[in-house]
Amino acid sequence: MQTSTQFVTEQHVELEQTLAHLVQLVHRPSITPNDAGCQQYLMRLFHKWGMEVDCFEIEGVSNLIAKIGNGGTRIAFAGHTDVVPAPYPENWDSDPFSLTIDGEKVVGRGVADMKGGISAMLTAFELALPHLDLDAYSFYFLITSDEEGEAEFGTQEIMEKLELNDEVPHFCIIGEPTSQTQVGDVIKIGRRGSISGEITIHGVQGHVAYPQEANNAAHRAMMLGRWLSDLSWDEGTKDFPGSHLQVTGINTGGWTDNIIPGQCSLKFNIRYSHKQTQDLITKRISDGLMQLKQLTKDIEIEWSRPCLPYFTASDAAPEVAGAIPTNERLEPVKDLDLIAETERSIFNEMKLFPRLSVSGGTSDGRFIAAKGTQVVEIGLPNHSIHKTNEHVSKQDLFDLTKVYKNLLMQLMAK
């Protein structure tokens, strides 16, 4: 039986290891897509653990694939070293790119999203490594520096390379900050799709005193914005939130109070459930614009940042399998249900049952799931991500390290 003294010692050792990794990662200002040396630090660790490491750069994006083991069932940890900027550092209580520990609070840009998750993965993997069956399993770390940006040359390229070498993982754990109030209370098993549009309205510039000689592009943009915002969408299901459209910008260029704008751009974003597809959405908007003939003379529409949805269905819930278009699931040597094993590990360590969710923004999970991989996202609480004074607690970091370690051992036991 483990004594309280042994538990405190174990907690101290594991937490100190995770914090040591986090110090190394946070002090490198890896704003997308600049990795700032984070992956070089990871590479040194992976080499120390006997892993094969492949580092490659595409269009300024740093990517890393680390592997150990020769087994037929492939398990991966995935994450990103890039972070969003920390503007107005004077508003932070401490240097955003220097890890600060204030009592139980750990502060720094990326501690939650997601350098803290990577640090917990590193500690958990090192502790579990002596117990891993490297003949039955192969283990991977998949790391990119372009998740917060356009995500064109990061995880997508990693997965293409793995597919080319017949090494697509059967199971992947992503360290995105999915938790709400404590580690493990929410896990992501999918994400909604997303696509952005920009409508450019061409009018006739003129003097505000003579509107009869002009054609106000801003007035037409406002009417189009009202039409877009009034469109009705599906309400989703119990597994997927519904679809919605949000107008995100209206721009007439340089402003002066005596000029009627002759051009205006209107930007919007749609987050959509499995009841929609990218083709259906773009056709609906384009067809609607064609019908608004009095508004749509001399307009253009461009689509950008398409992100397909993904959904990992549990074997325990076959009725939701195939809820959205995905490749067929890869069949590993061992038949494992990653969602069920993740739930079990969370209960083992946290004594709670996680809520399964697909809410929130997009993630690189879509690129991994598209190859047939079972994907689960579990990480730190997300209440402070992208904010000034981004922070997590020491307990959060320790708990996540425990869950990751337990999950690795749980997968070995099957």
Contacts in CASP RR format, 6 or more apart in sequence:
PFRMAT RR
TARGET T0000
AUTHOR 0000-0000-0000
METHOD contacts of the structure
MODEL  1
MQTSTQFVTEQHVELEQTLAHLVQLVHRPSITPNDAGCQQYLMRLFHKWG
MEVDCFEIEGVSNLIAKIGNGGTRIAFAGHTDVVPAPYPENWDSDPFSLT
IDGEKVVGRGVADMKGGISAMLTAFELALPHLDLDAYSFYFLITSDEEGE
AEFGTQEIMEKLELNDEVPHFCIIGEPTSQTQVGDVIKIGRRGSISGEIT
IHGVQGHVAYPQEANNAAHRAMMLGRWLSDLSWDEGTKDFPGSHLQVTGI
NTGGWTDNIIPGQCSLKFNIRYSHKQTQDLITKRISDGLMQLKQLTKDIE
IEWSRPCLPYFTASDAAPEVAGAIPTNERLEPVKDLDLIAETERSIFNEM
KLFPRLSVSGGTSDGRFIAAKGTQVVEIGLPNHSIHKTNEHVSKQDLFDL
TKVYKNLLMQLMAK
2 10 0 8 1.000
11 398 0 8 1.000
14 123 0 8 1.000
14 127 0 8 1.000
14 398 0 8 1.000
14 401 0 8 1.000
14 402 0 8 1.000
15 394 0 8 1.000
15 397 0 8 1.000
15 398 0 8 1.000
15 401 0 8 1.000
17 122 0 8 1.000
17 123 0 8 1.000
17 126 0 8 1.000
17 401 0 8 1.000
18 116 0 8 1.000
18 119 0 8 1.000
18 120 0 8 1.000
18 122 0 8 1.000
18 123 0 8 1.000
18 397 0 8 1.000
18 398 0 8 1.000
18 401 0 8 1.000
19 99 0 8 1.000
19 101 0 8 1.000
19 106 0 8 1.000
19 119 0 8 1.000
19 394 0 8 1.000
19 397 0 8 1.000
21 118 0 8 1.000
21 119 0 8 1.000
21 122 0 8 1.000
21 123 0 8 1.000
22 99 0 8 1.000
22 106 0 8 1.000
22 111 0 8 1.000
22 115 0 8 1.000
22 116 0 8 1.000
22 119 0 8 1.000
22 397 0 8 1.000
23 99 0 8 1.000
24 38 0 8 1.000
24 41 0 8 1.000
25 38 0 8 1.000
25 41 0 8 1.000
25 81 0 8 1.000
25 115 0 8 1.000
25 116 0 8 1.000
25 118 0 8 1.000
25 119 0 8 1.000
26 97 0 8 1.000
26 98 0 8 1.000
26 99 0 8 1.000
26 108 0 8 1.000
26 109 0 8 1.000
26 110 0 8 1.000
26 111 0 8 1.000
26 115 0 8 1.000
27 97 0 8 1.000
27 98 0 8 1.000
27 99 0 8 1.000
28 35 0 8 1.000
28 36 0 8 1.000
28 37 0 8 1.000
28 38 0 8 1.000
28 41 0 8 1.000
28 97 0 8 1.000
29 36 0 8 1.000
29 97 0 8 1.000
29 109 0 8 1.000
30 36 0 8 1.000
30 37 0 8 1.000
30 38 0 8 1.000
30 81 0 8 1.000
30 82 0 8 1.000
30 83 0 8 1.000
30 145 0 8 1.000
31 82 0 8 1.000
31 83 0 8 1.000
31 84 0 8 1.000
31 85 0 8 1.000
32 82 0 8 1.000
32 83 0 8 1.000
32 84 0 8 1.000
32 145 0 8 1.000
32 146 0 8 1.000
32 147 0 8 1.000
32 148 0 8 1.000
32 149 0 8 1.000
33 59 0 8 1.000
33 60 0 8 1.000
33 61 0 8 1.000
33 62 0 8 1.000
33 82 0 8 1.000
33 145 0 8 1.000
33 146 0 8 1.000
33 149 0 8 1.000
33 153 0 8 1.000
34 82 0 8 1.000
34 145 0 8 1.000
35 62 0 8 1.000
35 81 0 8 1.000
35 82 0 8 1.000
35 145 0 8 1.000
37 62 0 8 1.000
38 81 0 8 1.000
38 115 0 8 1.000
38 145 0 8 1.000
39 55 0 8 1.000
39 62 0 8 1.000
39 64 0 8 1.000
39 81 0 8 1.000
39 143 0 8 1.000
39 145 0 8 1.000
42 64 0 8 1.000
42 66 0 8 1.000
42 81 0 8 1.000
42 118 0 8 1.000
42 122 0 8 1.000
42 141 0 8 1.000
42 143 0 8 1.000
43 53 0 8 1.000
43 55 0 8 1.000
43 64 0 8 1.000
43 66 0 8 1.000
45 122 0 8 1.000
45 126 0 8 1.000
46 53 0 8 1.000
46 66 0 8 1.000
46 141 0 8 1.000
47 53 0 8 1.000
49 68 0 8 1.000
49 125 0 8 1.000
49 126 0 8 1.000
49 129 0 8 1.000
50 68 0 8 1.000
51 66 0 8 1.000
51 67 0 8 1.000
51 68 0 8 1.000
51 141 0 8 1.000
52 66 0 8 1.000
52 67 0 8 1.000
52 68 0 8 1.000
53 64 0 8 1.000
53 65 0 8 1.000
53 66 0 8 1.000
53 67 0 8 1.000
54 64 0 8 1.000
54 65 0 8 1.000
54 66 0 8 1.000
54 161 0 8 1.000
55 62 0 8 1.000
55 63 0 8 1.000
55 64 0 8 1.000
56 63 0 8 1.000
56 157 0 8 1.000
56 161 0 8 1.000
57 63 0 8 1.000
58 153 0 8 1.000
58 154 0 8 1.000
58 157 0 8 1.000
59 152 0 8 1.000
59 153 0 8 1.000
60 153 0 8 1.000
61 144 0 8 1.000
61 145 0 8 1.000
61 146 0 8 1.000
61 152 0 8 1.000
61 153 0 8 1.000
61 154 0 8 1.000
61 157 0 8 1.000
62 81 0 8 1.000
62 144 0 8 1.000
62 145 0 8 1.000
63 143 0 8 1.000
63 144 0 8 1.000
63 145 0 8 1.000
63 153 0 8 1.000
63 154 0 8 1.000
63 155 0 8 1.000
63 157 0 8 1.000
63 158 0 8 1.000
64 141 0 8 1.000
64 142 0 8 1.000
64 143 0 8 1.000
64 144 0 8 1.000
65 140 0 8 1.000
65 141 0 8 1.000
65 142 0 8 1.000
65 158 0 8 1.000
65 161 0 8 1.000
65 162 0 8 1.000
66 140 0 8 1.000
66 141 0 8 1.000
66 143 0 8 1.000
67 138 0 8 1.000
67 139 0 8 1.000
67 140 0 8 1.000
67 167 0 8 1.000
68 129 0 8 1.000
68 134 0 8 1.000
68 138 0 8 1.000
68 139 0 8 1.000
69 134 0 8 1.000
69 135 0 8 1.000
69 137 0 8 1.000
69 138 0 8 1.000
69 139 0 8 1.000
70 134 0 8 1.000
70 135 0 8 1.000
70 138 0 8 1.000
71 134 0 8 1.000
71 135 0 8 1.000
71 136 0 8 1.000
71 137 0 8 1.000
71 138 0 8 1.000
71 333 0 8 1.000
72 136 0 8 1.000
72 137 0 8 1.000
72 138 0 8 1.000
72 332 0 8 1.000
72 333 0 8 1.000
73 136 0 8 1.000
73 137 0 8 1.000
73 138 0 8 1.000
73 170 0 8 1.000
73 171 0 8 1.000
73 332 0 8 1.000
73 333 0 8 1.000
73 334 0 8 1.000
73 336 0 8 1.000
74 137 0 8 1.000
74 138 0 8 1.000
74 139 0 8 1.000
74 140 0 8 1.000
74 167 0 8 1.000
74 168 0 8 1.000
74 169 0 8 1.000
74 170 0 8 1.000
74 171 0 8 1.000
74 332 0 8 1.000
75 137 0 8 1.000
75 138 0 8 1.000
75 139 0 8 1.000
75 140 0 8 1.000
75 169 0 8 1.000
75 170 0 8 1.000
75 171 0 8 1.000
75 172 0 8 1.000
75 173 0 8 1.000
75 408 0 8 1.000
75 411 0 8 1.000
76 139 0 8 1.000
76 140 0 8 1.000
76 141 0 8 1.000
76 142 0 8 1.000
76 169 0 8 1.000
76 171 0 8 1.000
76 172 0 8 1.000
76 173 0 8 1.000
76 368 0 8 1.000
76 373 0 8 1.000
77 121 0 8 1.000
77 125 0 8 1.000
77 139 0 8 1.000
77 140 0 8 1.000
77 141 0 8 1.000
77 142 0 8 1.000
77 172 0 8 1.000
77 173 0 8 1.000
77 174 0 8 1.000
77 175 0 8 1.000
77 404 0 8 1.000
78 141 0 8 1.000
78 142 0 8 1.000
78 143 0 8 1.000
78 155 0 8 1.000
78 172 0 8 1.000
78 173 0 8 1.000
78 174 0 8 1.000
78 175 0 8 1.000
78 364 0 8 1.000
78 365 0 8 1.000
78 368 0 8 1.000
79 114 0 8 1.000
79 117 0 8 1.000
79 118 0 8 1.000
79 142 0 8 1.000
79 143 0 8 1.000
79 144 0 8 1.000
79 147 0 8 1.000
79 155 0 8 1.000
79 174 0 8 1.000
79 175 0 8 1.000
79 176 0 8 1.000
79 364 0 8 1.000
80 114 0 8 1.000
80 143 0 8 1.000
80 144 0 8 1.000
80 145 0 8 1.000
80 146 0 8 1.000
80 147 0 8 1.000
80 148 0 8 1.000
80 155 0 8 1.000
80 364 0 8 1.000
81 115 0 8 1.000
81 118 0 8 1.000
81 143 0 8 1.000
81 144 0 8 1.000
81 145 0 8 1.000
82 144 0 8 1.000
82 145 0 8 1.000
82 146 0 8 1.000
82 147 0 8 1.000
82 148 0 8 1.000
82 149 0 8 1.000
83 109 0 8 1.000
83 110 0 8 1.000
83 113 0 8 1.000
83 115 0 8 1.000
83 148 0 8 1.000
84 109 0 8 1.000
84 113 0 8 1.000
84 148 0 8 1.000
84 386 0 8 1.000
86 92 0 8 1.000
86 96 0 8 1.000
86 97 0 8 1.000
86 109 0 8 1.000
86 388 0 8 1.000
88 388 0 8 1.000
89 95 0 8 1.000
89 96 0 8 1.000
91 388 0 8 1.000
92 107 0 8 1.000
92 108 0 8 1.000
92 388 0 8 1.000
92 389 0 8 1.000
93 100 0 8 1.000
93 102 0 8 1.000
93 107 0 8 1.000
93 389 0 8 1.000
94 100 0 8 1.000
94 102 0 8 1.000
94 107 0 8 1.000
94 108 0 8 1.000
96 108 0 8 1.000
96 109 0 8 1.000
96 390 0 8 1.000
97 108 0 8 1.000
97 109 0 8 1.000
98 108 0 8 1.000
99 106 0 8 1.000
99 107 0 8 1.000
99 108 0 8 1.000
99 111 0 8 1.000
100 106 0 8 1.000
100 107 0 8 1.000
100 108 0 8 1.000
101 107 0 8 1.000
101 394 0 8 1.000
103 394 0 8 1.000
104 393 0 8 1.000
104 394 0 8 1.000
104 395 0 8 1.000
105 391 0 8 1.000
105 392 0 8 1.000
105 393 0 8 1.000
105 394 0 8 1.000
106 391 0 8 1.000
106 392 0 8 1.000
106 393 0 8 1.000
106 394 0 8 1.000
106 397 0 8 1.000
107 389 0 8 1.000
107 390 0 8 1.000
107 391 0 8 1.000
108 389 0 8 1.000
108 390 0 8 1.000
108 391 0 8 1.000
109 390 0 8 1.000
110 116 0 8 1.000
110 385 0 8 1.000
110 390 0 8 1.000
111 380 0 8 1.000
111 390 0 8 1.000
111 391 0 8 1.000
111 392 0 8 1.000
112 177 0 8 1.000
112 380 0 8 1.000
112 381 0 8 1.000
112 382 0 8 1.000
112 384 0 8 1.000
112 385 0 8 1.000
112 390 0 8 1.000
112 391 0 8 1.000
112 392 0 8 1.000
113 176 0 8 1.000
113 177 0 8 1.000
113 382 0 8 1.000
113 385 0 8 1.000
113 386 0 8 1.000
113 390 0 8 1.000
114 175 0 8 1.000
114 176 0 8 1.000
114 177 0 8 1.000
114 379 0 8 1.000
114 380 0 8 1.000
116 380 0 8 1.000
116 392 0 8 1.000
116 397 0 8 1.000
116 400 0 8 1.000
117 175 0 8 1.000
117 177 0 8 1.000
117 379 0 8 1.000
117 380 0 8 1.000
117 400 0 8 1.000
118 143 0 8 1.000
118 175 0 8 1.000
119 397 0 8 1.000
120 379 0 8 1.000
120 380 0 8 1.000
120 397 0 8 1.000
120 400 0 8 1.000
120 401 0 8 1.000
120 404 0 8 1.000
121 141 0 8 1.000
121 173 0 8 1.000
121 175 0 8 1.000
121 404 0 8 1.000
123 401 0 8 1.000
123 405 0 8 1.000
124 401 0 8 1.000
124 402 0 8 1.000
124 404 0 8 1.000
124 405 0 8 1.000
124 408 0 8 1.000
125 139 0 8 1.000
125 141 0 8 1.000
125 404 0 8 1.000
125 408 0 8 1.000
127 405 0 8 1.000
128 405 0 8 1.000
128 408 0 8 1.000
128 409 0 8 1.000
131 409 0 8 1.000
131 412 0 8 1.000
132 139 0 8 1.000
132 408 0 8 1.000
132 412 0 8 1.000
133 412 0 8 1.000
136 333 0 8 1.000
136 334 0 8 1.000
137 411 0 8 1.000
137 412 0 8 1.000
138 167 0 8 1.000
140 167 0 8 1.000
140 169 0 8 1.000
142 155 0 8 1.000
142 158 0 8 1.000
142 162 0 8 1.000
142 169 0 8 1.000
142 172 0 8 1.000
142 368 0 8 1.000
144 154 0 8 1.000
144 155 0 8 1.000
144 158 0 8 1.000
144 364 0 8 1.000
145 154 0 8 1.000
146 152 0 8 1.000
146 153 0 8 1.000
146 154 0 8 1.000
147 154 0 8 1.000
147 155 0 8 1.000
147 363 0 8 1.000
147 364 0 8 1.000
150 305 0 8 1.000
151 364 0 8 1.000
151 367 0 8 1.000
154 364 0 8 1.000
155 364 0 8 1.000
155 365 0 8 1.000
155 367 0 8 1.000
155 368 0 8 1.000
156 364 0 8 1.000
156 367 0 8 1.000
158 367 0 8 1.000
159 168 0 8 1.000
159 367 0 8 1.000
159 368 0 8 1.000
159 370 0 8 1.000
159 371 0 8 1.000
162 168 0 8 1.000
162 169 0 8 1.000
162 371 0 8 1.000
163 371 0 8 1.000
168 330 0 8 1.000
168 371 0 8 1.000
168 372 0 8 1.000
168 373 0 8 1.000
169 368 0 8 1.000
169 373 0 8 1.000
170 330 0 8 1.000
170 331 0 8 1.000
170 332 0 8 1.000
170 336 0 8 1.000
170 373 0 8 1.000
170 374 0 8 1.000
171 332 0 8 1.000
171 336 0 8 1.000
171 338 0 8 1.000
171 373 0 8 1.000
171 374 0 8 1.000
171 411 0 8 1.000
172 365 0 8 1.000
172 368 0 8 1.000
172 373 0 8 1.000
172 374 0 8 1.000
172 375 0 8 1.000
172 376 0 8 1.000
173 338 0 8 1.000
173 342 0 8 1.000
173 376 0 8 1.000
173 377 0 8 1.000
173 378 0 8 1.000
173 404 0 8 1.000
173 407 0 8 1.000
174 188 0 8 1.000
174 363 0 8 1.000
174 364 0 8 1.000
174 365 0 8 1.000
174 368 0 8 1.000
174 375 0 8 1.000
174 376 0 8 1.000
174 377 0 8 1.000
174 378 0 8 1.000
175 377 0 8 1.000
175 378 0 8 1.000
175 379 0 8 1.000
176 188 0 8 1.000
176 363 0 8 1.000
176 377 0 8 1.000
176 379 0 8 1.000
177 379 0 8 1.000
177 380 0 8 1.000
177 381 0 8 1.000
177 382 0 8 1.000
177 385 0 8 1.000
178 184 0 8 1.000
178 186 0 8 1.000
178 187 0 8 1.000
178 188 0 8 1.000
178 357 0 8 1.000
178 377 0 8 1.000
178 378 0 8 1.000
178 379 0 8 1.000
178 382 0 8 1.000
179 185 0 8 1.000
179 186 0 8 1.000
179 378 0 8 1.000
179 379 0 8 1.000
179 380 0 8 1.000
179 381 0 8 1.000
179 382 0 8 1.000
179 396 0 8 1.000
180 186 0 8 1.000
180 381 0 8 1.000
180 382 0 8 1.000
180 383 0 8 1.000
181 381 0 8 1.000
181 383 0 8 1.000
182 350 0 8 1.000
182 352 0 8 1.000
182 381 0 8 1.000
182 396 0 8 1.000
182 399 0 8 1.000
183 350 0 8 1.000
183 379 0 8 1.000
183 380 0 8 1.000
183 381 0 8 1.000
183 396 0 8 1.000
183 399 0 8 1.000
183 400 0 8 1.000
183 403 0 8 1.000
184 346 0 8 1.000
184 350 0 8 1.000
184 352 0 8 1.000
184 354 0 8 1.000
184 378 0 8 1.000
184 379 0 8 1.000
184 399 0 8 1.000
184 403 0 8 1.000
185 352 0 8 1.000
185 354 0 8 1.000
185 355 0 8 1.000
186 354 0 8 1.000
186 355 0 8 1.000
186 356 0 8 1.000
186 357 0 8 1.000
187 339 0 8 1.000
187 342 0 8 1.000
187 343 0 8 1.000
187 346 0 8 1.000
187 354 0 8 1.000
187 355 0 8 1.000
187 356 0 8 1.000
187 357 0 8 1.000
187 376 0 8 1.000
187 377 0 8 1.000
187 378 0 8 1.000
188 357 0 8 1.000
188 358 0 8 1.000
188 359 0 8 1.000
188 363 0 8 1.000
188 376 0 8 1.000
188 377 0 8 1.000
188 378 0 8 1.000
189 311 0 8 1.000
189 312 0 8 1.000
189 313 0 8 1.000
189 314 0 8 1.000
189 339 0 8 1.000
189 356 0 8 1.000
189 357 0 8 1.000
189 358 0 8 1.000
189 375 0 8 1.000
189 376 0 8 1.000
189 377 0 8 1.000
190 309 0 8 1.000
190 310 0 8 1.000
190 311 0 8 1.000
190 312 0 8 1.000
190 358 0 8 1.000
190 365 0 8 1.000
190 369 0 8 1.000
190 375 0 8 1.000
190 377 0 8 1.000
191 307 0 8 1.000
191 309 0 8 1.000
191 310 0 8 1.000
191 358 0 8 1.000
191 360 0 8 1.000
191 361 0 8 1.000
191 362 0 8 1.000
191 363 0 8 1.000
191 365 0 8 1.000
191 366 0 8 1.000
192 240 0 8 1.000
192 241 0 8 1.000
192 242 0 8 1.000
192 243 0 8 1.000
192 271 0 8 1.000
192 272 0 8 1.000
192 273 0 8 1.000
192 309 0 8 1.000
192 358 0 8 1.000
192 359 0 8 1.000
192 360 0 8 1.000
192 361 0 8 1.000
192 362 0 8 1.000
193 271 0 8 1.000
193 272 0 8 1.000
193 273 0 8 1.000
193 278 0 8 1.000
193 307 0 8 1.000
193 308 0 8 1.000
193 309 0 8 1.000
193 362 0 8 1.000
193 366 0 8 1.000
194 269 0 8 1.000
194 270 0 8 1.000
194 271 0 8 1.000
194 272 0 8 1.000
194 305 0 8 1.000
194 306 0 8 1.000
194 307 0 8 1.000
194 361 0 8 1.000
194 362 0 8 1.000
195 269 0 8 1.000
195 270 0 8 1.000
195 272 0 8 1.000
195 278 0 8 1.000
195 281 0 8 1.000
195 282 0 8 1.000
195 303 0 8 1.000
195 304 0 8 1.000
195 305 0 8 1.000
195 306 0 8 1.000
195 307 0 8 1.000
196 248 0 8 1.000
196 267 0 8 1.000
196 268 0 8 1.000
196 269 0 8 1.000
196 270 0 8 1.000
196 303 0 8 1.000
196 304 0 8 1.000
196 305 0 8 1.000
197 267 0 8 1.000
197 268 0 8 1.000
197 269 0 8 1.000
197 301 0 8 1.000
197 302 0 8 1.000
197 303 0 8 1.000
197 304 0 8 1.000
198 265 0 8 1.000
198 266 0 8 1.000
198 267 0 8 1.000
198 268 0 8 1.000
198 301 0 8 1.000
198 302 0 8 1.000
198 304 0 8 1.000
199 221 0 8 1.000
199 224 0 8 1.000
199 265 0 8 1.000
199 266 0 8 1.000
199 267 0 8 1.000
199 268 0 8 1.000
199 289 0 8 1.000
199 299 0 8 1.000
199 300 0 8 1.000
199 301 0 8 1.000
200 263 0 8 1.000
200 264 0 8 1.000
200 265 0 8 1.000
200 299 0 8 1.000
200 300 0 8 1.000
200 301 0 8 1.000
200 302 0 8 1.000
201 217 0 8 1.000
201 220 0 8 1.000
201 221 0 8 1.000
201 224 0 8 1.000
201 263 0 8 1.000
201 264 0 8 1.000
201 265 0 8 1.000
201 266 0 8 1.000
201 298 0 8 1.000
201 299 0 8 1.000
202 217 0 8 1.000
202 262 0 8 1.000
202 263 0 8 1.000
202 298 0 8 1.000
202 299 0 8 1.000
202 300 0 8 1.000
203 214 0 8 1.000
203 215 0 8 1.000
203 216 0 8 1.000
203 217 0 8 1.000
203 220 0 8 1.000
203 262 0 8 1.000
203 263 0 8 1.000
203 298 0 8 1.000
204 213 0 8 1.000
204 214 0 8 1.000
204 215 0 8 1.000
204 260 0 8 1.000
204 262 0 8 1.000
205 214 0 8 1.000
205 259 0 8 1.000
205 260 0 8 1.000
205 261 0 8 1.000
205 262 0 8 1.000
205 263 0 8 1.000
206 213 0 8 1.000
206 214 0 8 1.000
206 259 0 8 1.000
206 260 0 8 1.000
206 262 0 8 1.000
207 213 0 8 1.000
207 214 0 8 1.000
207 258 0 8 1.000
207 259 0 8 1.000
207 260 0 8 1.000
208 257 0 8 1.000
208 258 0 8 1.000
208 259 0 8 1.000
208 260 0 8 1.000
209 258 0 8 1.000
211 260 0 8 1.000
214 260 0 8 1.000
214 262 0 8 1.000
215 260 0 8 1.000
215 262 0 8 1.000
216 260 0 8 1.000
216 261 0 8 1.000
216 262 0 8 1.000
217 252 0 8 1.000
217 261 0 8 1.000
217 262 0 8 1.000
217 263 0 8 1.000
217 264 0 8 1.000
218 250 0 8 1.000
218 252 0 8 1.000
218 260 0 8 1.000
218 261 0 8 1.000
218 264 0 8 1.000
220 264 0 8 1.000
220 295 0 8 1.000
221 250 0 8 1.000
221 252 0 8 1.000
221 264 0 8 1.000
221 265 0 8 1.000
221 266 0 8 1.000
222 250 0 8 1.000
223 295 0 8 1.000
224 266 0 8 1.000
224 289 0 8 1.000
224 292 0 8 1.000
224 295 0 8 1.000
224 296 0 8 1.000
225 247 0 8 1.000
225 250 0 8 1.000
225 266 0 8 1.000
225 268 0 8 1.000
227 292 0 8 1.000
227 295 0 8 1.000
228 245 0 8 1.000
228 247 0 8 1.000
228 266 0 8 1.000
228 268 0 8 1.000
228 285 0 8 1.000
229 245 0 8 1.000
229 246 0 8 1.000
229 247 0 8 1.000
231 245 0 8 1.000
231 284 0 8 1.000
233 242 0 8 1.000
233 243 0 8 1.000
233 244 0 8 1.000
233 245 0 8 1.000
233 272 0 8 1.000
233 276 0 8 1.000
234 242 0 8 1.000
234 243 0 8 1.000
234 273 0 8 1.000
234 275 0 8 1.000
234 276 0 8 1.000
235 242 0 8 1.000
236 242 0 8 1.000
236 243 0 8 1.000
236 273 0 8 1.000
236 274 0 8 1.000
236 275 0 8 1.000
237 273 0 8 1.000
237 274 0 8 1.000
237 275 0 8 1.000
237 323 0 8 1.000
239 311 0 8 1.000
239 320 0 8 1.000
239 323 0 8 1.000
239 356 0 8 1.000
239 358 0 8 1.000
240 273 0 8 1.000
240 274 0 8 1.000
240 275 0 8 1.000
240 311 0 8 1.000
240 323 0 8 1.000
240 358 0 8 1.000
241 273 0 8 1.000
241 358 0 8 1.000
241 359 0 8 1.000
242 272 0 8 1.000
242 273 0 8 1.000
242 275 0 8 1.000
243 270 0 8 1.000
243 271 0 8 1.000
243 272 0 8 1.000
243 273 0 8 1.000
243 275 0 8 1.000
243 276 0 8 1.000
244 270 0 8 1.000
244 271 0 8 1.000
245 268 0 8 1.000
245 269 0 8 1.000
245 270 0 8 1.000
246 268 0 8 1.000
246 269 0 8 1.000
246 270 0 8 1.000
247 266 0 8 1.000
247 267 0 8 1.000
247 268 0 8 1.000
248 267 0 8 1.000
248 268 0 8 1.000
248 269 0 8 1.000
249 265 0 8 1.000
249 266 0 8 1.000
249 267 0 8 1.000
249 268 0 8 1.000
250 264 0 8 1.000
250 265 0 8 1.000
250 266 0 8 1.000
250 267 0 8 1.000
251 264 0 8 1.000
251 265 0 8 1.000
251 267 0 8 1.000
252 261 0 8 1.000
252 262 0 8 1.000
252 263 0 8 1.000
252 264 0 8 1.000
253 261 0 8 1.000
253 263 0 8 1.000
270 281 0 8 1.000
271 361 0 8 1.000
272 281 0 8 1.000
272 309 0 8 1.000
273 309 0 8 1.000
274 309 0 8 1.000
274 311 0 8 1.000
274 323 0 8 1.000
274 324 0 8 1.000
277 325 0 8 1.000
278 306 0 8 1.000
278 308 0 8 1.000
282 303 0 8 1.000
285 301 0 8 1.000
286 301 0 8 1.000
289 295 0 8 1.000
289 296 0 8 1.000
289 299 0 8 1.000
289 301 0 8 1.000
290 296 0 8 1.000
307 362 0 8 1.000
307 366 0 8 1.000
308 366 0 8 1.000
308 370 0 8 1.000
309 324 0 8 1.000
309 358 0 8 1.000
309 366 0 8 1.000
310 324 0 8 1.000
310 326 0 8 1.000
310 365 0 8 1.000
310 366 0 8 1.000
310 369 0 8 1.000
310 370 0 8 1.000
310 375 0 8 1.000
311 320 0 8 1.000
311 322 0 8 1.000
311 323 0 8 1.000
311 324 0 8 1.000
311 326 0 8 1.000
311 358 0 8 1.000
311 369 0 8 1.000
312 338 0 8 1.000
312 339 0 8 1.000
312 369 0 8 1.000
312 374 0 8 1.000
312 375 0 8 1.000
312 376 0 8 1.000
313 320 0 8 1.000
313 321 0 8 1.000
313 322 0 8 1.000
313 323 0 8 1.000
314 320 0 8 1.000
314 337 0 8 1.000
314 339 0 8 1.000
314 340 0 8 1.000
314 356 0 8 1.000
315 337 0 8 1.000
315 340 0 8 1.000
316 337 0 8 1.000
316 339 0 8 1.000
316 340 0 8 1.000
326 369 0 8 1.000
326 370 0 8 1.000
326 372 0 8 1.000
327 370 0 8 1.000
327 371 0 8 1.000
327 372 0 8 1.000
328 372 0 8 1.000
329 372 0 8 1.000
329 374 0 8 1.000
330 371 0 8 1.000
330 372 0 8 1.000
330 373 0 8 1.000
334 414 0 8 1.000
336 374 0 8 1.000
336 411 0 8 1.000
336 414 0 8 1.000
337 374 0 8 1.000
338 374 0 8 1.000
338 375 0 8 1.000
338 376 0 8 1.000
339 356 0 8 1.000
339 374 0 8 1.000
339 376 0 8 1.000
341 407 0 8 1.000
341 410 0 8 1.000
341 411 0 8 1.000
341 414 0 8 1.000
342 354 0 8 1.000
342 376 0 8 1.000
342 378 0 8 1.000
342 407 0 8 1.000
343 353 0 8 1.000
343 354 0 8 1.000
344 410 0 8 1.000
345 403 0 8 1.000
345 406 0 8 1.000
345 407 0 8 1.000
345 410 0 8 1.000
346 352 0 8 1.000
346 353 0 8 1.000
346 354 0 8 1.000
346 378 0 8 1.000
346 403 0 8 1.000
347 353 0 8 1.000
348 406 0 8 1.000
348 410 0 8 1.000
349 399 0 8 1.000
349 402 0 8 1.000
349 403 0 8 1.000
349 406 0 8 1.000
350 399 0 8 1.000
350 403 0 8 1.000
354 378 0 8 1.000
363 377 0 8 1.000
365 375 0 8 1.000
365 377 0 8 1.000
368 375 0 8 1.000
369 375 0 8 1.000
378 400 0 8 1.000
378 403 0 8 1.000
379 400 0 8 1.000
380 392 0 8 1.000
380 396 0 8 1.000
380 397 0 8 1.000
380 400 0 8 1.000
381 392 0 8 1.000
381 396 0 8 1.000
384 390 0 8 1.000
384 391 0 8 1.000
384 392 0 8 1.000
END
